[in-house]
Amino acid sequence: MKRFVPFMKSDPLVSVVRLSGVIAGAGRGGVLNDSATAPMIERAFRRGRPVAVAMVINSPGGSPAQSSLIAARIKRLSAENKVPVHAFVEDVAASGGYWLACAANRIWIDAHSILGSIGVISASFGLQDFIARFGIERRVHTAGKDKSMLDPFCPERPEDVERLHSIQRQIHDSFIAHVKASRGERLADDEDLFTGDFWVGEKAVSLGLADGLGHVNPKMKELYGEKTRFAVYGPKRNIWQRFGVRAVDEVAAALDARTIWARYGL
């Protein structure tokens, strides 16, 4: 009641934002992207004058662009509202998931959390021999010789692979710069940090990828007092999701997500 009484000091409020799932572009259900997360992140920083925002992260990564957009929004709102951000990792914050964690001032993990995978990956199939076996002819007409680059139904061209590697190196360099800017001198001097490898629990802490072990409620009460209150924000589900109905694109997204989660044994 006292938070409604004028001139009476309220107990500290921590906004808790849950960021769970694969990171992918808009138009697909059940994934994280800037469009879907923006409303809840904005509310978390601006409602009730929180003393801190706690991001609870459970993501194996995904789109570099969407990871960057979400992280940039979090950092901007933190600076504008002068509210510190703490990231709490559940099962995994890998690749784009770790990009999100690095938007926080401090990163806390479970003893079994997986962190890292600071790299860039692209995967496809080569199906030219398969279609040839069944007498299928691939017909592609382009204006621009590189318009059909890395077509899975055509033999791979060395110049296409080099072009892809060049793009990956640019994204990887940006990822590394983001991590270094966030973690600074806390990062260990270890050449394996940016190879795409990942680590668990205390090892991730010793490498400077996280600040320590801790779970959201006890850690926030330790930092801001035993009377700390929590306001939890999550993505809003549409009416069909509330009744358990999943669109075709959501089923496809779920299958893609299972493949990404499987890289970390989850």
Secondary structure in CASP SS format (residue, H / E / C, confidence):
PFRMAT SS
TARGET T0000
AUTHOR 0000-0000-0000
METHOD secondary structure of the structure
MODEL  1
M C 1.00
K H 1.00
R H 1.00
F H 1.00
V C 1.00
P C 1.00
F C 1.00
M C 1.00
K C 1.00
S C 1.00
D C 1.00
P C 1.00
L E 1.00
V E 1.00
S E 1.00
V E 1.00
V E 1.00
R E 1.00
L E 1.00
S E 1.00
G C 1.00
V C 1.00
I E 1.00
A C 1.00
G C 1.00
A C 1.00
G C 1.00
R C 1.00
G C 1.00
G C 1.00
V C 1.00
L E 1.00
N C 1.00
D H 1.00
S H 1.00
A H 1.00
T H 1.00
A H 1.00
P H 1.00
M H 1.00
I H 1.00
E H 1.00
R H 1.00
A H 1.00
F H 1.00
R H 1.00
R C 1.00
G C 1.00
R C 1.00
P C 1.00
V C 1.00
A E 1.00
V E 1.00
A E 1.00
M E 1.00
V E 1.00
I E 1.00
N E 1.00
S E 1.00
P C 1.00
G C 1.00
G E 1.00
S C 1.00
P H 1.00
A H 1.00
Q H 1.00
S H 1.00
S H 1.00
L H 1.00
I H 1.00
A H 1.00
A H 1.00
R H 1.00
I H 1.00
K H 1.00
R H 1.00
L H 1.00
S H 1.00
A H 1.00
E H 1.00
N H 1.00
K C 1.00
V C 1.00
P C 1.00
V E 1.00
H E 1.00
A E 1.00
F E 1.00
V E 1.00
E E 1.00
D E 1.00
V E 1.00
A E 1.00
A E 1.00
S C 1.00
G H 1.00
G H 1.00
Y H 1.00
W H 1.00
L H 1.00
A H 1.00
C C 1.00
A C 1.00
A C 1.00
N C 1.00
R E 1.00
I E 1.00
W E 1.00
I E 1.00
D C 1.00
A C 1.00
H C 1.00
S C 1.00
I E 1.00
L E 1.00
G E 1.00
S C 1.00
I C 1.00
G C 1.00
V C 1.00
I C 1.00
S C 1.00
A C 1.00
S C 1.00
F C 1.00
G C 1.00
L C 1.00
Q H 1.00
D H 1.00
F H 1.00
I H 1.00
A H 1.00
R H 1.00
F C 1.00
G C 1.00
I C 1.00
E C 1.00
R C 1.00
R C 1.00
V C 1.00
H C 1.00
T C 1.00
A C 1.00
G C 1.00
K C 1.00
D C 1.00
K C 1.00
S C 1.00
M C 1.00
L C 1.00
D C 1.00
P C 1.00
F C 1.00
C C 1.00
P C 1.00
E C 1.00
R C 1.00
P H 1.00
E H 1.00
D H 1.00
V H 1.00
E H 1.00
R H 1.00
L H 1.00
H H 1.00
S H 1.00
I H 1.00
Q H 1.00
R H 1.00
Q H 1.00
I H 1.00
H H 1.00
D H 1.00
S H 1.00
F H 1.00
I H 1.00
A H 1.00
H H 1.00
V H 1.00
K H 1.00
A H 1.00
S H 1.00
R H 1.00
G H 1.00
E H 1.00
R H 1.00
L C 1.00
A C 1.00
D C 1.00
D C 1.00
E C 1.00
D C 1.00
L C 1.00
F C 1.00
T C 1.00
G C 1.00
D C 1.00
F E 1.00
W E 1.00
V E 1.00
G H 1.00
E H 1.00
K H 1.00
A H 1.00
V H 1.00
S H 1.00
L C 1.00
G C 1.00
L C 1.00
A C 1.00
D C 1.00
G E 1.00
L E 1.00
G C 1.00
H C 1.00
V H 1.00
N H 1.00
P H 1.00
K H 1.00
M H 1.00
K H 1.00
E H 1.00
L H 1.00
Y H 1.00
G C 1.00
E C 1.00
K C 1.00
T C 1.00
R E 1.00
F E 1.00
A E 1.00
V E 1.00
Y E 1.00
G C 1.00
P C 1.00
K C 1.00
R C 1.00
N C 1.00
I H 1.00
W H 1.00
Q H 1.00
R H 1.00
F C 1.00
G C 1.00
V C 1.00
R C 1.00
A C 1.00
V H 1.00
D H 1.00
E H 1.00
V H 1.00
A H 1.00
A H 1.00
A H 1.00
L H 1.00
D H 1.00
A H 1.00
R H 1.00
T H 1.00
I H 1.00
W H 1.00
A H 1.00
R C 1.00
Y C 1.00
G C 1.00
L C 1.00
END
